[in-house]
């Protein structure tokens, strides 16, 4: 498990070879992306990193996943 993105609004964890967990901190909810969705998500993140995208730009992209974030985020 690797934390690959952390902003005031979102937290993204990669489970190498499996997928990504995306947490919306403001809603305390998250989702898990795997398969083709995870591949597209990783492609975007790779491009964003190569272009040195701003936090606002990445957060705006992650906001597109808000409707999928239905699982409560439990912090330990």
PDB file of N, CA, C and O in Angstrom:
ATOM      1  N   UNK A   1       0.852  -1.169   0.000  1.00  0.00           N
ATOM      2  CA  UNK A   1       0.000   0.000   0.000  1.00  0.00           C
ATOM      3  C   UNK A   1       0.897   1.231   0.000  1.00  0.00           C
ATOM      4  O   UNK A   1       1.812   1.351   0.815  1.00  0.00           O
ATOM      5  N   UNK A   2       0.617   2.151  -0.938  1.00  0.00           N
ATOM      6  CA  UNK A   2       1.407   3.373  -1.072  1.00  0.00           C
ATOM      7  C   UNK A   2       0.484   4.586  -1.138  1.00  0.00           C
ATOM      8  O   UNK A   2      -0.419   4.640  -1.972  1.00  0.00           O
ATOM      9  N   UNK A   3       0.714   5.552  -0.259  1.00  0.00           N
ATOM     10  CA  UNK A   3      -0.011   6.813  -0.353  1.00  0.00           C
ATOM     11  C   UNK A   3       0.605   7.566  -1.524  1.00  0.00           C
ATOM     12  O   UNK A   3       1.790   7.899  -1.500  1.00  0.00           O
ATOM     13  N   UNK A   4      -0.208   7.838  -2.557  1.00  0.00           N
ATOM     14  CA  UNK A   4       0.346   8.506  -3.730  1.00  0.00           C
ATOM     15  C   UNK A   4      -0.170   9.933  -3.896  1.00  0.00           C
ATOM     16  O   UNK A   4       0.353  10.691  -4.714  1.00  0.00           O
ATOM     17  N   UNK A   5      -1.194  10.304  -3.124  1.00  0.00           N
ATOM     18  CA  UNK A   5      -1.707  11.665  -3.196  1.00  0.00           C
ATOM     19  C   UNK A   5      -2.396  11.980  -1.889  1.00  0.00           C
ATOM     20  O   UNK A   5      -3.141  11.163  -1.348  1.00  0.00           O
ATOM     21  N   UNK A   6      -2.134  13.187  -1.384  1.00  0.00           N
ATOM     22  CA  UNK A   6      -2.762  13.629  -0.151  1.00  0.00           C
ATOM     23  C   UNK A   6      -2.893  15.145  -0.209  1.00  0.00           C
ATOM     24  O   UNK A   6      -1.896  15.867  -0.210  1.00  0.00           O
ATOM     25  N   UNK A   7      -4.120  15.611  -0.255  1.00  0.00           N
ATOM     26  CA  UNK A   7      -4.389  17.054  -0.247  1.00  0.00           C
ATOM     27  C   UNK A   7      -5.365  17.321   0.890  1.00  0.00           C
ATOM     28  O   UNK A   7      -5.814  16.383   1.550  1.00  0.00           O
ATOM     29  N   UNK A   8      -5.698  18.574   1.128  1.00  0.00           N
ATOM     30  CA  UNK A   8      -6.700  18.848   2.161  1.00  0.00           C
ATOM     31  C   UNK A   8      -8.069  18.221   1.860  1.00  0.00           C
ATOM     32  O   UNK A   8      -8.874  18.031   2.771  1.00  0.00           O
ATOM     33  N   UNK A   9      -8.335  17.897   0.582  1.00  0.00           N
ATOM     34  CA  UNK A   9      -9.647  17.385   0.198  1.00  0.00           C
ATOM     35  C   UNK A   9      -9.692  15.893  -0.100  1.00  0.00           C
ATOM     36  O   UNK A   9     -10.716  15.248   0.125  1.00  0.00           O
ATOM     37  N   UNK A  10      -8.586  15.332  -0.606  1.00  0.00           N
ATOM     38  CA  UNK A  10      -8.579  13.935  -1.047  1.00  0.00           C
ATOM     39  C   UNK A  10      -7.331  13.198  -0.590  1.00  0.00           C
ATOM     40  O   UNK A  10      -6.280  13.786  -0.337  1.00  0.00           O
ATOM     41  N   UNK A  11      -7.494  11.886  -0.495  1.00  0.00           N
ATOM     42  CA  UNK A  11      -6.407  10.981  -0.114  1.00  0.00           C
ATOM     43  C   UNK A  11      -6.492   9.790  -1.069  1.00  0.00           C
ATOM     44  O   UNK A  11      -7.553   9.184  -1.221  1.00  0.00           O
ATOM     45  N   UNK A  12      -5.363   9.456  -1.715  1.00  0.00           N
ATOM     46  CA  UNK A  12      -5.354   8.341  -2.663  1.00  0.00           C
ATOM     47  C   UNK A  12      -4.268   7.350  -2.253  1.00  0.00           C
ATOM     48  O   UNK A  12      -3.112   7.718  -2.044  1.00  0.00           O
ATOM     49  N   UNK A  13      -4.669   6.090  -2.142  1.00  0.00           N
ATOM     50  CA  UNK A  13      -3.749   5.010  -1.796  1.00  0.00           C
ATOM     51  C   UNK A  13      -3.737   4.010  -2.946  1.00  0.00           C
ATOM     52  O   UNK A  13      -4.786   3.618  -3.456  1.00  0.00           O
ATOM     53  N   UNK A  14      -2.534   3.603  -3.345  1.00  0.00           N
ATOM     54  CA  UNK A  14      -2.395   2.577  -4.382  1.00  0.00           C
ATOM     55  C   UNK A  14      -2.070   1.248  -3.721  1.00  0.00           C
ATOM     56  O   UNK A  14      -1.200   1.162  -2.854  1.00  0.00           O
ATOM     57  N   UNK A  15      -2.777   0.225  -4.143  1.00  0.00           N
ATOM     58  CA  UNK A  15      -2.479  -1.143  -3.760  1.00  0.00           C
ATOM     59  C   UNK A  15      -1.880  -1.781  -5.013  1.00  0.00           C
ATOM     60  O   UNK A  15      -2.614  -2.277  -5.868  1.00  0.00           O
ATOM     61  N   UNK A  16      -0.534  -1.770  -5.126  1.00  0.00           N
ATOM     62  CA  UNK A  16       0.115  -2.197  -6.373  1.00  0.00           C
ATOM     63  C   UNK A  16      -0.403  -3.550  -6.874  1.00  0.00           C
ATOM     64  O   UNK A  16      -0.490  -4.531  -6.136  1.00  0.00           O
ATOM     65  N   UNK A  17      -0.738  -3.549  -8.154  1.00  0.00           N
ATOM     66  CA  UNK A  17      -1.251  -4.758  -8.780  1.00  0.00           C
ATOM     67  C   UNK A  17      -2.720  -5.024  -8.520  1.00  0.00           C
ATOM     68  O   UNK A  17      -3.273  -5.997  -9.034  1.00  0.00           O
ATOM     69  N   UNK A  18      -3.362  -4.175  -7.728  1.00  0.00           N
ATOM     70  CA  UNK A  18      -4.766  -4.403  -7.373  1.00  0.00           C
ATOM     71  C   UNK A  18      -5.674  -3.225  -7.701  1.00  0.00           C
ATOM     72  O   UNK A  18      -6.701  -3.406  -8.355  1.00  0.00           O
ATOM     73  N   UNK A  19      -5.320  -2.036  -7.264  1.00  0.00           N
ATOM     74  CA  UNK A  19      -6.180  -0.891  -7.522  1.00  0.00           C
ATOM     75  C   UNK A  19      -5.861   0.297  -6.652  1.00  0.00           C
ATOM     76  O   UNK A  19      -4.775   0.405  -6.083  1.00  0.00           O
ATOM     77  N   UNK A  20      -6.836   1.194  -6.559  1.00  0.00           N
ATOM     78  CA  UNK A  20      -6.675   2.450  -5.835  1.00  0.00           C
ATOM     79  C   UNK A  20      -7.866   2.688  -4.911  1.00  0.00           C
ATOM     80  O   UNK A  20      -9.008   2.396  -5.263  1.00  0.00           O
ATOM     81  N   UNK A  21      -7.587   3.212  -3.749  1.00  0.00           N
ATOM     82  CA  UNK A  21      -8.634   3.679  -2.845  1.00  0.00           C
ATOM     83  C   UNK A  21      -8.589   5.199  -2.879  1.00  0.00           C
ATOM     84  O   UNK A  21      -7.531   5.801  -2.695  1.00  0.00           O
ATOM     85  N   UNK A  22      -9.741   5.815  -3.117  1.00  0.00           N
ATOM     86  CA  UNK A  22      -9.845   7.268  -3.168  1.00  0.00           C
ATOM     87  C   UNK A  22     -10.800   7.702  -2.067  1.00  0.00           C
ATOM     88  O   UNK A  22     -11.935   7.232  -1.997  1.00  0.00           O
ATOM     89  N   UNK A  23     -10.334   8.601  -1.209  1.00  0.00           N
ATOM     90  CA  UNK A  23     -11.132   9.093  -0.079  1.00  0.00           C
ATOM     91  C   UNK A  23     -11.388  10.587  -0.250  1.00  0.00           C
ATOM     92  O   UNK A  23     -10.456  11.360  -0.473  1.00  0.00           O
ATOM     93  N   UNK A  24     -12.647  10.987  -0.145  1.00  0.00           N
ATOM     94  CA  UNK A  24     -13.021  12.405  -0.093  1.00  0.00           C
ATOM     95  C   UNK A  24     -13.070  12.773   1.380  1.00  0.00           C
ATOM     96  O   UNK A  24     -13.990  12.375   2.095  1.00  0.00           O
ATOM     97  N   UNK A  25     -12.088  13.528   1.830  1.00  0.00           N
ATOM     98  CA  UNK A  25     -12.008  13.864   3.251  1.00  0.00           C
ATOM     99  C   UNK A  25     -13.208  14.677   3.717  1.00  0.00           C
ATOM    100  O   UNK A  25     -13.699  14.472   4.827  1.00  0.00           O
ATOM    101  N   UNK A  26     -13.691  15.604   2.878  1.00  0.00           N
ATOM    102  CA  UNK A  26     -14.809  16.464   3.264  1.00  0.00           C
ATOM    103  C   UNK A  26     -16.093  15.672   3.499  1.00  0.00           C
ATOM    104  O   UNK A  26     -16.951  16.099   4.271  1.00  0.00           O
ATOM    105  N   UNK A  27     -16.229  14.525   2.841  1.00  0.00           N
ATOM    106  CA  UNK A  27     -17.430  13.703   2.993  1.00  0.00           C
ATOM    107  C   UNK A  27     -17.187  12.485   3.872  1.00  0.00           C
ATOM    108  O   UNK A  27     -18.132  11.795   4.255  1.00  0.00           O
ATOM    109  N   UNK A  28     -15.910  12.215   4.198  1.00  0.00           N
ATOM    110  CA  UNK A  28     -15.522  11.024   4.961  1.00  0.00           C
ATOM    111  C   UNK A  28     -16.059   9.752   4.302  1.00  0.00           C
ATOM    112  O   UNK A  28     -16.543   8.837   4.968  1.00  0.00           O
ATOM    113  N   UNK A  29     -15.954   9.729   2.965  1.00  0.00           N
ATOM    114  CA  UNK A  29     -16.393   8.560   2.192  1.00  0.00           C
ATOM    115  C   UNK A  29     -15.363   8.269   1.119  1.00  0.00           C
ATOM    116  O   UNK A  29     -14.576   9.136   0.739  1.00  0.00           O
ATOM    117  N   UNK A  30     -15.381   7.036   0.636  1.00  0.00           N
ATOM    118  CA  UNK A  30     -14.412   6.666  -0.382  1.00  0.00           C
ATOM    119  C   UNK A  30     -14.931   5.607  -1.322  1.00  0.00           C
ATOM    120  O   UNK A  30     -16.059   5.130  -1.205  1.00  0.00           O
ATOM    121  N   UNK A  31     -14.064   5.251  -2.269  1.00  0.00           N
ATOM    122  CA  UNK A  31     -14.360   4.212  -3.234  1.00  0.00           C
ATOM    123  C   UNK A  31     -13.075   3.481  -3.578  1.00  0.00           C
ATOM    124  O   UNK A  31     -11.975   3.962  -3.309  1.00  0.00           O
ATOM    125  N   UNK A  32     -13.233   2.316  -4.174  1.00  0.00           N
ATOM    126  CA  UNK A  32     -12.092   1.508  -4.597  1.00  0.00           C
ATOM    127  C   UNK A  32     -12.186   1.308  -6.099  1.00  0.00           C
ATOM    128  O   UNK A  32     -13.224   0.889  -6.611  1.00  0.00           O
ATOM    129  N   UNK A  33     -11.106   1.606  -6.802  1.00  0.00           N
ATOM    130  CA  UNK A  33     -11.056   1.443  -8.251  1.00  0.00           C
ATOM    131  C   UNK A  33     -10.152   0.278  -8.590  1.00  0.00           C
ATOM    132  O   UNK A  33      -9.034   0.181  -8.086  1.00  0.00           O
ATOM    133  N   UNK A  34     -10.641  -0.611  -9.452  1.00  0.00           N
ATOM    134  CA  UNK A  34      -9.828  -1.744  -9.893  1.00  0.00           C
ATOM    135  C   UNK A  34     -10.080  -1.974 -11.379  1.00  0.00           C
ATOM    136  O   UNK A  34     -10.951  -1.342 -11.977  1.00  0.00           O
ATOM    137  N   UNK A  35      -9.318  -2.873 -11.958  1.00  0.00           N
ATOM    138  CA  UNK A  35      -9.510  -3.222 -13.363  1.00  0.00           C
ATOM    139  C   UNK A  35      -9.248  -2.050 -14.293  1.00  0.00           C
ATOM    140  O   UNK A  35      -8.308  -1.279 -14.105  1.00  0.00           O
ATOM    141  N   UNK A  36     -10.117  -1.935 -15.318  1.00  0.00           N
ATOM    142  CA  UNK A  36      -9.965  -0.884 -16.332  1.00  0.00           C
ATOM    143  C   UNK A  36     -10.064   0.512 -15.724  1.00  0.00           C
ATOM    144  O   UNK A  36      -9.349   1.422 -16.145  1.00  0.00           O
ATOM    145  N   UNK A  37     -10.939   0.689 -14.741  1.00  0.00           N
ATOM    146  CA  UNK A  37     -11.076   1.996 -14.091  1.00  0.00           C
ATOM    147  C   UNK A  37      -9.769   2.382 -13.409  1.00  0.00           C
ATOM    148  O   UNK A  37      -9.357   3.541 -13.475  1.00  0.00           O
ATOM    149  N   UNK A  38      -9.117   1.435 -12.762  1.00  0.00           N
ATOM    150  CA  UNK A  38      -7.839   1.706 -12.107  1.00  0.00           C
ATOM    151  C   UNK A  38      -6.761   2.031 -13.130  1.00  0.00           C
ATOM    152  O   UNK A  38      -5.913   2.888 -12.882  1.00  0.00           O
ATOM    153  N   UNK A  39      -6.783   1.361 -14.271  1.00  0.00           N
ATOM    154  CA  UNK A  39      -5.794   1.623 -15.327  1.00  0.00           C
ATOM    155  C   UNK A  39      -5.947   3.043 -15.858  1.00  0.00           C
ATOM    156  O   UNK A  39      -4.949   3.741 -16.037  1.00  0.00           O
ATOM    157  N   UNK A  40      -7.171   3.483 -16.111  1.00  0.00           N
ATOM    158  CA  UNK A  40      -7.404   4.855 -16.592  1.00  0.00           C
ATOM    159  C   UNK A  40      -7.019   5.874 -15.523  1.00  0.00           C
ATOM    160  O   UNK A  40      -6.446   6.920 -15.828  1.00  0.00           O
ATOM    161  N   UNK A  41      -7.337   5.559 -14.273  1.00  0.00           N
ATOM    162  CA  UNK A  41      -7.011   6.442 -13.164  1.00  0.00           C
ATOM    163  C   UNK A  41      -5.495   6.605 -13.048  1.00  0.00           C
ATOM    164  O   UNK A  41      -4.999   7.720 -12.882  1.00  0.00           O
ATOM    165  N   UNK A  42      -4.767   5.503 -13.134  1.00  0.00           N
ATOM    166  CA  UNK A  42      -3.302   5.557 -13.049  1.00  0.00           C
ATOM    167  C   UNK A  42      -2.722   6.348 -14.217  1.00  0.00           C
ATOM    168  O   UNK A  42      -1.756   7.092 -14.045  1.00  0.00           O
ATOM    169  N   UNK A  43      -3.302   6.192 -15.397  1.00  0.00           N
ATOM    170  CA  UNK A  43      -2.837   6.940 -16.570  1.00  0.00           C
ATOM    171  C   UNK A  43      -2.980   8.443 -16.338  1.00  0.00           C
ATOM    172  O   UNK A  43      -2.074   9.212 -16.658  1.00  0.00           O
ATOM    173  N   UNK A  44      -4.128   8.864 -15.778  1.00  0.00           N
ATOM    174  CA  UNK A  44      -4.321  10.280 -15.491  1.00  0.00           C
ATOM    175  C   UNK A  44      -3.286  10.761 -14.468  1.00  0.00           C
ATOM    176  O   UNK A  44      -2.658  11.802 -14.663  1.00  0.00           O
ATOM    177  N   UNK A  45      -3.112  10.018 -13.398  1.00  0.00           N
ATOM    178  CA  UNK A  45      -2.169  10.440 -12.361  1.00  0.00           C
ATOM    179  C   UNK A  45      -0.744  10.535 -12.890  1.00  0.00           C
ATOM    180  O   UNK A  45      -0.002  11.439 -12.506  1.00  0.00           O
ATOM    181  N   UNK A  46      -0.358   9.624 -13.756  1.00  0.00           N
ATOM    182  CA  UNK A  46       0.972   9.659 -14.360  1.00  0.00           C
ATOM    183  C   UNK A  46       1.133  10.908 -15.215  1.00  0.00           C
ATOM    184  O   UNK A  46       2.165  11.577 -15.152  1.00  0.00           O
ATOM    185  N   UNK A  47       0.116  11.225 -16.014  1.00  0.00           N
ATOM    186  CA  UNK A  47       0.162  12.428 -16.849  1.00  0.00           C
ATOM    187  C   UNK A  47       0.174  13.694 -15.998  1.00  0.00           C
ATOM    188  O   UNK A  47       0.897  14.642 -16.304  1.00  0.00           O
ATOM    189  N   UNK A  48      -0.619  13.713 -14.938  1.00  0.00           N
ATOM    190  CA  UNK A  48      -0.679  14.878 -14.061  1.00  0.00           C
ATOM    191  C   UNK A  48       0.675  15.113 -13.396  1.00  0.00           C
ATOM    192  O   UNK A  48       1.121  16.254 -13.277  1.00  0.00           O
ATOM    193  N   UNK A  49       1.318  14.050 -12.970  1.00  0.00           N
ATOM    194  CA  UNK A  49       2.634  14.186 -12.344  1.00  0.00           C
ATOM    195  C   UNK A  49       3.668  14.681 -13.351  1.00  0.00           C
ATOM    196  O   UNK A  49       4.514  15.511 -13.020  1.00  0.00           O
ATOM    197  N   UNK A  50       3.600  14.173 -14.574  1.00  0.00           N
ATOM    198  CA  UNK A  50       4.552  14.587 -15.616  1.00  0.00           C
ATOM    199  C   UNK A  50       4.377  16.064 -15.969  1.00  0.00           C
ATOM    200  O   UNK A  50       5.340  16.741 -16.330  1.00  0.00           O
ATOM    201  N   UNK A  51       3.151  16.553 -15.863  1.00  0.00           N
ATOM    202  CA  UNK A  51       2.864  17.954 -16.191  1.00  0.00           C
ATOM    203  C   UNK A  51       2.953  18.849 -14.963  1.00  0.00           C
ATOM    204  O   UNK A  51       2.690  20.048 -15.047  1.00  0.00           O
ATOM    205  N   UNK A  52       3.323  18.273 -13.826  1.00  0.00           N
ATOM    206  CA  UNK A  52       3.408  19.013 -12.566  1.00  0.00           C
ATOM    207  C   UNK A  52       2.093  19.744 -12.275  1.00  0.00           C
ATOM    208  O   UNK A  52       2.088  20.935 -11.964  1.00  0.00           O
ATOM    209  N   UNK A  53       0.977  19.010 -12.383  1.00  0.00           N
ATOM    210  CA  UNK A  53      -0.359  19.574 -12.179  1.00  0.00           C
ATOM    211  C   UNK A  53      -0.513  20.114 -10.759  1.00  0.00           C
ATOM    212  O   UNK A  53       0.069  19.583  -9.812  1.00  0.00           O
ATOM    213  N   UNK A  54      -1.295  21.160 -10.630  1.00  0.00           N
ATOM    214  CA  UNK A  54      -1.536  21.766  -9.322  1.00  0.00           C
ATOM    215  C   UNK A  54      -2.480  20.893  -8.497  1.00  0.00           C
ATOM    216  O   UNK A  54      -3.179  20.031  -9.030  1.00  0.00           O
ATOM    217  N   UNK A  55      -2.484  21.132  -7.205  1.00  0.00           N
ATOM    218  CA  UNK A  55      -3.395  20.427  -6.304  1.00  0.00           C
ATOM    219  C   UNK A  55      -4.837  20.690  -6.731  1.00  0.00           C
ATOM    220  O   UNK A  55      -5.671  19.785  -6.702  1.00  0.00           O
ATOM    221  N   UNK A  56      -5.125  21.914  -7.122  1.00  0.00           N
ATOM    222  CA  UNK A  56      -6.489  22.255  -7.542  1.00  0.00           C
ATOM    223  C   UNK A  56      -6.916  21.439  -8.759  1.00  0.00           C
ATOM    224  O   UNK A  56      -8.054  20.977  -8.839  1.00  0.00           O
ATOM    225  N   UNK A  57      -5.995  21.267  -9.706  1.00  0.00           N
ATOM    226  CA  UNK A  57      -6.304  20.508 -10.920  1.00  0.00           C
ATOM    227  C   UNK A  57      -6.575  19.047 -10.594  1.00  0.00           C
ATOM    228  O   UNK A  57      -7.538  18.465 -11.095  1.00  0.00           O
ATOM    229  N   UNK A  58      -5.736  18.456  -9.762  1.00  0.00           N
ATOM    230  CA  UNK A  58      -5.915  17.050  -9.393  1.00  0.00           C
ATOM    231  C   UNK A  58      -7.180  16.887  -8.549  1.00  0.00           C
ATOM    232  O   UNK A  58      -7.943  15.943  -8.755  1.00  0.00           O
ATOM    233  N   UNK A  59      -7.404  17.789  -7.612  1.00  0.00           N
ATOM    234  CA  UNK A  59      -8.619  17.708  -6.798  1.00  0.00           C
ATOM    235  C   UNK A  59      -9.881  17.835  -7.656  1.00  0.00           C
ATOM    236  O   UNK A  59     -10.880  17.164  -7.396  1.00  0.00           O
ATOM    237  N   UNK A  60      -9.834  18.686  -8.669  1.00  0.00           N
ATOM    238  CA  UNK A  60     -10.982  18.826  -9.563  1.00  0.00           C
ATOM    239  C   UNK A  60     -11.242  17.507 -10.289  1.00  0.00           C
ATOM    240  O   UNK A  60     -12.392  17.088 -10.422  1.00  0.00           O
ATOM    241  N   UNK A  61     -10.196  16.862 -10.751  1.00  0.00           N
ATOM    242  CA  UNK A  61     -10.340  15.563 -11.403  1.00  0.00           C
ATOM    243  C   UNK A  61     -10.913  14.533 -10.433  1.00  0.00           C
ATOM    244  O   UNK A  61     -11.829  13.791 -10.787  1.00  0.00           O
ATOM    245  N   UNK A  62     -10.381  14.485  -9.215  1.00  0.00           N
ATOM    246  CA  UNK A  62     -10.866  13.524  -8.226  1.00  0.00           C
ATOM    247  C   UNK A  62     -12.325  13.790  -7.870  1.00  0.00           C
ATOM    248  O   UNK A  62     -13.052  12.862  -7.518  1.00  0.00           O
ATOM    249  N   UNK A  63     -12.756  15.032  -7.956  1.00  0.00           N
ATOM    250  CA  UNK A  63     -14.147  15.376  -7.697  1.00  0.00           C
ATOM    251  C   UNK A  63     -15.110  14.664  -8.638  1.00  0.00           C
ATOM    252  O   UNK A  63     -16.285  14.488  -8.316  1.00  0.00           O
ATOM    253  N   UNK A  64     -14.607  14.255  -9.807  1.00  0.00           N
ATOM    254  CA  UNK A  64     -15.448  13.500 -10.741  1.00  0.00           C
ATOM    255  C   UNK A  64     -15.842  12.137 -10.176  1.00  0.00           C
ATOM    256  O   UNK A  64     -16.793  11.517 -10.652  1.00  0.00           O
ATOM    257  N   UNK A  65     -15.126  11.680  -9.180  1.00  0.00           N
ATOM    258  CA  UNK A  65     -15.405  10.374  -8.570  1.00  0.00           C
ATOM    259  C   UNK A  65     -16.289  10.489  -7.321  1.00  0.00           C
ATOM    260  O   UNK A  65     -16.629   9.472  -6.716  1.00  0.00           O
ATOM    261  N   UNK A  66     -16.660  11.694  -6.935  1.00  0.00           N
ATOM    262  CA  UNK A  66     -17.445  11.887  -5.706  1.00  0.00           C
ATOM    263  C   UNK A  66     -18.718  11.045  -5.664  1.00  0.00           C
ATOM    264  O   UNK A  66     -19.072  10.521  -4.608  1.00  0.00           O
ATOM    265  N   UNK A  67     -19.409  10.907  -6.787  1.00  0.00           N
ATOM    266  CA  UNK A  67     -20.652  10.129  -6.796  1.00  0.00           C
ATOM    267  C   UNK A  67     -20.414   8.647  -6.530  1.00  0.00           C
ATOM    268  O   UNK A  67     -21.319   7.940  -6.088  1.00  0.00           O
ATOM    269  N   UNK A  68     -19.203   8.177  -6.797  1.00  0.00           N
ATOM    270  CA  UNK A  68     -18.877   6.769  -6.536  1.00  0.00           C
ATOM    271  C   UNK A  68     -18.464   6.527  -5.090  1.00  0.00           C
ATOM    272  O   UNK A  68     -18.407   5.382  -4.640  1.00  0.00           O
ATOM    273  N   UNK A  69     -18.179   7.591  -4.372  1.00  0.00           N
ATOM    274  CA  UNK A  69     -17.687   7.454  -3.000  1.00  0.00           C
ATOM    275  C   UNK A  69     -18.857   7.274  -2.047  1.00  0.00           C
ATOM    276  O   UNK A  69     -19.436   8.239  -1.547  1.00  0.00           O
ATOM    277  N   UNK A  70     -19.187   6.009  -1.813  1.00  0.00           N
ATOM    278  CA  UNK A  70     -20.338   5.686  -0.966  1.00  0.00           C
ATOM    279  C   UNK A  70     -19.946   4.934   0.298  1.00  0.00           C
ATOM    280  O   UNK A  70     -20.764   4.763   1.203  1.00  0.00           O
ATOM    281  N   UNK A  71     -18.708   4.490   0.359  1.00  0.00           N
ATOM    282  CA  UNK A  71     -18.251   3.714   1.523  1.00  0.00           C
ATOM    283  C   UNK A  71     -17.736   4.664   2.599  1.00  0.00           C
ATOM    284  O   UNK A  71     -16.912   5.530   2.305  1.00  0.00           O
ATOM    285  N   UNK A  72     -18.204   4.523   3.840  1.00  0.00           N
ATOM    286  CA  UNK A  72     -17.688   5.378   4.916  1.00  0.00           C
ATOM    287  C   UNK A  72     -16.182   5.158   5.104  1.00  0.00           C
ATOM    288  O   UNK A  72     -15.690   4.029   5.077  1.00  0.00           O
ATOM    289  N   UNK A  73     -15.479   6.257   5.292  1.00  0.00           N
ATOM    290  CA  UNK A  73     -14.039   6.173   5.557  1.00  0.00           C
ATOM    291  C   UNK A  73     -13.851   6.089   7.065  1.00  0.00           C
ATOM    292  O   UNK A  73     -14.288   6.961   7.814  1.00  0.00           O
ATOM    293  N   UNK A  74     -13.196   5.029   7.485  1.00  0.00           N
ATOM    294  CA  UNK A  74     -12.923   4.806   8.903  1.00  0.00           C
ATOM    295  C   UNK A  74     -11.446   5.038   9.147  1.00  0.00           C
ATOM    296  O   UNK A  74     -10.601   4.373   8.548  1.00  0.00           O
ATOM    297  N   UNK A  75     -11.135   5.966  10.012  1.00  0.00           N
ATOM    298  CA  UNK A  75      -9.750   6.246  10.340  1.00  0.00           C
ATOM    299  C   UNK A  75      -9.383   5.550  11.639  1.00  0.00           C
ATOM    300  O   UNK A  75     -10.156   5.565  12.596  1.00  0.00           O
ATOM    301  N   UNK A  76      -8.196   4.937  11.675  1.00  0.00           N
ATOM    302  CA  UNK A  76      -7.779   4.261  12.915  1.00  0.00           C
ATOM    303  C   UNK A  76      -6.672   5.052  13.553  1.00  0.00           C
ATOM    304  O   UNK A  76      -6.167   4.668  14.608  1.00  0.00           O
TER     305      UNK A  76
END
